[in-house]
């Protein structure tokens, strides 16, 4: 029984061959369908086609195995493509070398495989195969298997696994994706103009319109704080923010998102983020593990923005080949604030106004269409505005629970005080205290009446410090063998560290980085103080009020 041959590549068949196969079909099809056929009828068909009787029987067998026109195409002379002619022993040598050398995480080159095959064949007295023969056997291996063995299971899955599943975003802010990336540019110190480091960018995209919802740029690595500040920037109106940076463009994206789509990084699973989302009715969807295509929108946006950044002085590019022998630190010229302003211009003046191939219009047009609607679909109307910007941001800041004591509230070995604490001394329940790691001079206590109250240093002579400075001071004190670490020791250590940094700022990149982080925190205080109740310089010494005279009583909280 003749096996059906695989269908040939139709693009490589000449017109004359098509015509010959069509003529054969006209003559041989009746013979193939006849219940009986005599030798004389077959000979008549051979004479009509001008071929031998043997070829007629061979063509009939091929057609009966696969009754299609291509089965009657003329056979080409010579070795068929993919036909293997090596001896079994040489085939075994080639296969073993491919498995042992090529299909490994060391990623040996094909030339290394060819050399090893020739070496083994020579040692065993066999004729070595050509490189073309070895290339053919490499191509015959399944691509997914080759990629898995050379690059790992995850890389193979990301490349070859079916990208099933999709994200549903029927209107603006129905789904916002957030992710982080190191910016491909080195920033410089704002005072000395010496290079510091590549900053981190936290970016949010509205999946429906592809508009950038907001971003946050920082020298600090990704954290719960950078996520909080990015969400706040995405949700709040941006007119004043643009005006401050002298950006004469529109950025209409604002409002509370309905859902956040995040990966599984630690900063996206913080208690502060989850509770802030609960408070403001925001759902969180986490990307399924090992499914990077679910984050495709934000990944493509990051790629687009980094492509634009490669035009800046001090760019590191995305790969070593593009960078060549360029030293980015020598060409670096922009401060962190200048890169932030440049990004604002790039987003509002370029990206939002460029045609987006996936949606067929510009992101700005898509945003407006999603709000107002068109003939094909109704609009969502206005987005949900943030009523209290200050509370919205504080709700996403890191949190701790602390008791209110006679001396105040203790957090990070620092004492905080405000007159509002007079009525809370003696409360048995720990209260939520939120803080901005960039500036520990003020924290925010969530009181039973449903308000945040500002708590300042109990000793107002203390300078503002950041959490990273605080942790570094603790590390220095422990290295010095200080078993008892108190507030005075911490601030004294930070003062000495700042003096060293100021003297060394022109000498080392690390010191310039530390000083710039401190200046950035001082320039960008995220939460304005609540001035309705001024803080007293020191807590007075007094006994707690009787329970029946207190302003607040213990109530159940959502936190």
N, C-alpha and C positions, 0 to 999 in steps of 0.2 A: 504494500500500500504506500502510495506516494504521500509524504507529509506536505501540507501547505507551506509554501515559502513565504517569508515575511514580505509585507508590501514594500515596494521599492520607494526611493525618494523621488516623488513625481516631478520635483523641480529640475532634475537632471536628465529627464527623458527628452530626446530630440523629436521633432515633428515627424521625421521619416519613420522612427520606431513606433510612434503612436499609430501612424497610418498602416504600417505592416501588421500591428496587433489587431487593428480594427478589421482588416481584410481577413486575417486568420479566424477571427470570431465569426464572421459571416459564413465561412465554409465549414468550420469545425463544430459550431454549436449544434446544428442538426444531428451530426454524428454522435455527439455526447448525449443528446436527449433521446436518441433512438434506442428501443429495447434491444435490437439486434443490429449488428453491423458486420458486413462481410469484408473480406480482404480486398475484393474488387472495389467496393465503395471507398475504402480507405485509400487505395491506390489512386482512384480518380481524384480524391481531394488533394493527394500529394502532387499529382500532375498539375492540378489547377493552381496550387500555390507555388509550384516550382521548388518543392523540397522533397527530401527522401521519405520513404514510407516509415522508416524508423523514427524520424523526427515527428511525423504525424502522430504516431502512437505515444511518443513522449509528451507532446503538447496536449493530447487528449487526457493523459494521466494528470498533468499539472492542472488542467482546467477543471477536471472532475474533483480534484482535491480542494481547489479554491476557485469556484466559478465566477471569475471576474476578468475584465479585459487585461489587467496587468499581468495575469498569469501567462498570457500569450505573447508578451514582449520578447524580442530577440535576446538571447543570452549573450552577455559580453564575454570576450575571450580573456584569458589570464586568471590570476588568483583573485577571488572575491575579497572585498573589503572585510577586514576582521578575521580572515581565515588564518589559523595558526599552523605553522609548519615546523616549529622547533621540536626536537626530540623530547621524549618524556623526561629524560634526565636533566636536560637544560631547562625545561619548563619548571621542574622542581627547584633548581638552583635559583632561577629568577624569582619565583614565588617566595622562597625563603628569605632572600635578600630584601625584597620589598617589605615583608612582614617585620624583619629584624631591624632594618635600617630606616626605611622611608616612613612606615606607619608607626612612628614614635613621637613623643613630645619634644625630642631633640630637633625635629624638623630638618633632617638631612636633605641635601639637594639631590636632584635626579642624577647629576654628574657623579655624585658619590656612589649612588646605586650602580651606575654603569661600571665604574671602576671596580667595585667589589664583585660584581657578576663576572667580569672578565678575569679577575684574579682567581676566583674559585673554579671557573671553567678551565683555565690554564693548568691549575694544580691537578685537576682530575682528567686532563687530556681531552677535553671537549672543545669544539670550535665555539668561540664566544659570539653571542648574538649581537646584532647592531643596536645602536641607541634607538632607532626607530621601532625595533621589535620590543624593546623594554618600555618605551613610551606607550605603545599600544596596550601592553599589559597593565600599565598604571591607569590608563583611561578606562579599562574594563572593570576596575574596582569601583564599587558604589561610592558616589561622591560623599554621601552622608557618613559612610564608614571611614573614609579617608579623613574627612574633616574632624570627626570625633576622636580618632586616634592621634591626630597631629595637633589639635587645638583644644580638646577636652569635650566632655559631654554637653556642658552649658553652651559653648560656642556652636556646636553642631545643632543643638536644639533651637537656639536663637535663629539659625540660618535656614534649617530645613523643616522644622516642625510646623504644622499648619497653624496659621494665624487666625484661629477661630475666636469668635467673640468680638464685640464692638462696644463703643461708648455711645450712649444715647444722650444728646444735648439738643432738645427741641427748641430752645429759645435762649437769649442772652442770660448769663450767670446761672443757668441751670446746672452747669458743670464747670468747675475751674480746676485745672491741674497745676501743681506746684513742684518745683525741683530746684536743685542747686548745681552750680558749676564753678570751677576756677576760671576766671577771665583770662584770656590769652594775651595779657598785656601787663607789664610791670609798672606800678605806680611809684611816684617819687615823694619824698618828704616835702611838706608844704612850706617849710622854712629854708632848708638847705638845698632842695631840689636834687638830693641824692636818692638813688634807687632803694626801694624797700622790699616789695614782694608783689606777687599776683593777688588781687583781691578776689573775694568770693561773691558770687551773684546768686541771689534767690529770686526766682522768676515765676510769675503766675500768668497763665493763659486762659482766656475764656474760650472753651472748646467750640461753642456754636459759631462765634464770629471770627475766631482766631486773633482777636485783639489781645494785646498785652494788658492784663488786668492791673498789674502792679509789679514792683520789684524792690529789692533791698540790696545795697552794695556795702560790703564791710571787709575789713582786714581779718576779722575773726572767722574761724571755720563755722560751718552750719550748726545751728543750735535751735532750741525752742524759741529763743528770742528773735532770731532772724526770721523764723516762720511767722511769729506774731507780728513783726513789723511789716513783713510782706503782705500778710492778710489785711492789716490796717491800711496800708497804702492802696491795696486793690479795692477796698470797700469805701474809702472816703473820697469825696470830691477832690480833684487835683488842680483846680484853678490857682489857688494860692501857692501850692507847691511848685507849679510851673513858673509862676510870676517871680517867686524868690530866686529861681535859677535862670531867669531872663530867657525863658523859652516861650516864644510867641506862637504857640500852636494850641490846638484843642485836643483834649484827652477826655472824652465823654464817659469812659467806663468808670462806674461807681455803683455802689449798692451791695447789700449783703448777699453773697452767693448761696445757692440752695444746696449744693453738694461740693465737697472737695475730693479730688482724686489724687491720692498720694502713694508713694512707694513705701517700703517697710523699714525705712531708716529710723534710728532711735528718736531723732528730733521730731518725727511725725507721729510718734506714739506717746508723747508726753501727756501727763495728767492735765497740764495747763491748756494745751490745745484741745483735748477732748472736752473739758468742762466749758471752755469758752465757746466751742461749737454748740454744745447743749444749750447754753444760755441764750444763744442767738439763733437757734433753730437751723443750724447747718449740719447736714449729714456728712459723714466721712466714709468714703469707699477706699479701701486699700487695694493696691494693685496685686493681683494673684502672684504668688511667688513664681519666679522663673518664667514670666510672661512679659518681656520688655515691650512687645508691640502694643500693650495697653497704654504705655506712656509715650506713644509715638508723637502726639501733638506737641507736648512740651519739649521732647527731645529734638524735634525738627526746628522748633523755635529757637532753642539754645544753639543749634548748629547755624541757623540763619544769623543770629546776633553775633556769634563768634566770627563768622565770615566777615561781617562788617568791621569788627574790632581789629582784624588783621591789617587794616589800613592805618592804624594808629602808630605813632612812634613808641618804641618799647614793646612791640608785639612779639610774642614767643611763637606765633603760628600754632598749628594743630599737630604738626609732626616734624620730626628732625629733618627730613628731606627738604621741606619747604623753607625751614629756617636757614639751612646751609651753615656757613661759617659766621653768620650774623650774631653779635653779642647784644641781646635785647637790653641788658642793663646799661650799656653805653648810649643807646639811643632813647632810653626812657626819658620822658619829659612831662608827663601829665600827673597831677595829684589825684587823689581819690575823688575829691569834689569835682574836678574837671572831667574825670571819666564818667561820673554820675550825670553831669550836665550833658555830656556828649551822648550818653545812652538815651537820655530823655529826648534829645533832638532826633536821634536815629529811629526811635520808636514812633514818635508822634509825627515827624516830618517826612519819614521815608517808609518804614515798614507798614504803618497803618494805611498808607496811601498807595501802596504797590498792589498790583493784581495778584491775588492768591489763587494758584492753580486748582487747589482742592475744592474751593467753594465758588470759583468763577467770578468773583468780585473782590474789591478791596475789603480789608477787615472793617474799616469805618462804615462803608456802605452796608456790609452784613450786619453790623451792630445796629444801625439805624433801622434797617429793614426788619430785624428781629423785634424791635420795640414797636414800630408803627404798623408792621404787616404789609402785605401786598395782595395781588389778585389770587395768588396760590395758597397763602396761609395767613392766618390772623397774627397780629403782633401780641406780645406779652404785656404791652403797656409799660409804665414806668417801673424801674427796679425798686426794691425795698431799701429805703435810705437808712443810714445810721443816725439814730436820734441823738445819742450822746457819744461824741467822738472820744472823749477822754475815758469814759467807762468801757467803751468797746475795746480800746487798746489794752487797758489794764486787765480786762477779762482774759486776755490771751498770754499775759506775762507769767513767768515761773512763779510758783506759790509754795509756801510752807505754812504749817499750823503752829501757832504759838499762844501761850497763856499770857494774859495781861497781868503784870505784877506791879507792885508799888513803885518800883524804879522805872517801869515802862515795859517795852517789848524788846526782847533780846533776839537778834538775828545776825548770823555771821559774826558772832562774838562782838557785836556792836549794839549799844543801847539806843533805842528810839523812843521819842516822847511827843505827845501832843495833848493839849488840854482836854480833848474829847476822852482820853483814857481815864480821867477822873471818875467817870460814871461806870467804867468797865472793870475797875479793879475789884478782884474777888470773884469774877465770873469763873465758873468751874470748867466751862467748855473752852477748848482751844479754838482760836479764831484764825481765819484765813488771812495771811499776809502775803501780798504779791510785791515783786521787786523787778526793777530793770537792771540787769547785770552790768550795763554800761555806766550806771550812776547809782551807787548805794547810799548817797546822801539823803535819799527820800524813799520810803516804802509806803505801801497802800494797804490799809487794814479794812477788811470787809466787815462792817458792823451789823448787828442784828436788825437795824432799821433799813437795811437794803442799800446802804451807801458806802462808797469808798472814802476813807479819811486819810489825809496825808500825815505821815509820821516822819519827823526830821530827826537828825542826830540829837540825842539829849545834850551833848556838848557841841554847840553850834560853832565852836572854834575849829572843829575838824574840817579838813578840805574834802571835796567830793573825790571818791575813789571808785574804781571799777572792780568787778568781781575777780577778774584775772589778776589785778594788782593785789587784791586781798589774798588770793590763793598763793601767789608768788611770795608774799610777805610771810605767810604761815610756813611755807616750805623753807624759807631762809631761817626763820626762828627755830624750827625743828632741827635744821642742820647745825645750828649753833648750840644745840643741846638744851634749849629752853623747854622745860617740862610744862610750866605754867604759862600759857599764852593769853594775854589780856588785851583789852582794847588799846591801852596806851602803847604797849609794845608793838602792836600791829601798825598803828599810825606813824610811830617813830621810824619803824623799818621802811614803810612806804616812802616817808619823807627822805630818808637816806638813799633809797633806790632811785627816786626821781632826781636827786642831785647828781648821782652817778650818771644817769641817763642823759641829763642836760650837758654834762661835761664831755660825754663820749658820743654825742649825737652825730658829730661829723666823722667819727672814726669807724663805727661798726653799724652794719645793717640791722642787727637785732635791736640795738638801742634806738635807732631811728624808728623801727617798727613799733616799739613800745610807746615812744613819745607820740607818734602819730595816732595810735589807737586811743590814747588818753585825750588828745585834742579832738578827735572825731566824736568821742562820747560827750565832750563838753559842748561841741557845736550843735549836736543833734539830740537834745533832750526830748524824748518822745512824748512824755506826759507833762502837761503844764500843771503847776501846783494849784491846789484848791485854796484860793485866798479868802474863802469865806470865814475861816477860823485860823488866825495867825498862831504859829507855834510858839510856845514859851521856851526861853533859853534853857531852863533846868526844871526837872520835876520837883514840885514842893513836897516837903515831908508832911504827910497827913495820913490819918486813918481812912480806910474805905468807908463810903457812905453806907448807911443802913439799906437793906435790900428794898424796903418800901419807898425809898427816896431815889432809887436809881432810875436813869432815863430808859435803860433797856433791860429786858429780862431775857432769859435763855429761850430762844426760839429755834425751831427746826429749820435748817438751811438746805438749799438745793445742792450745795457742794458736798 
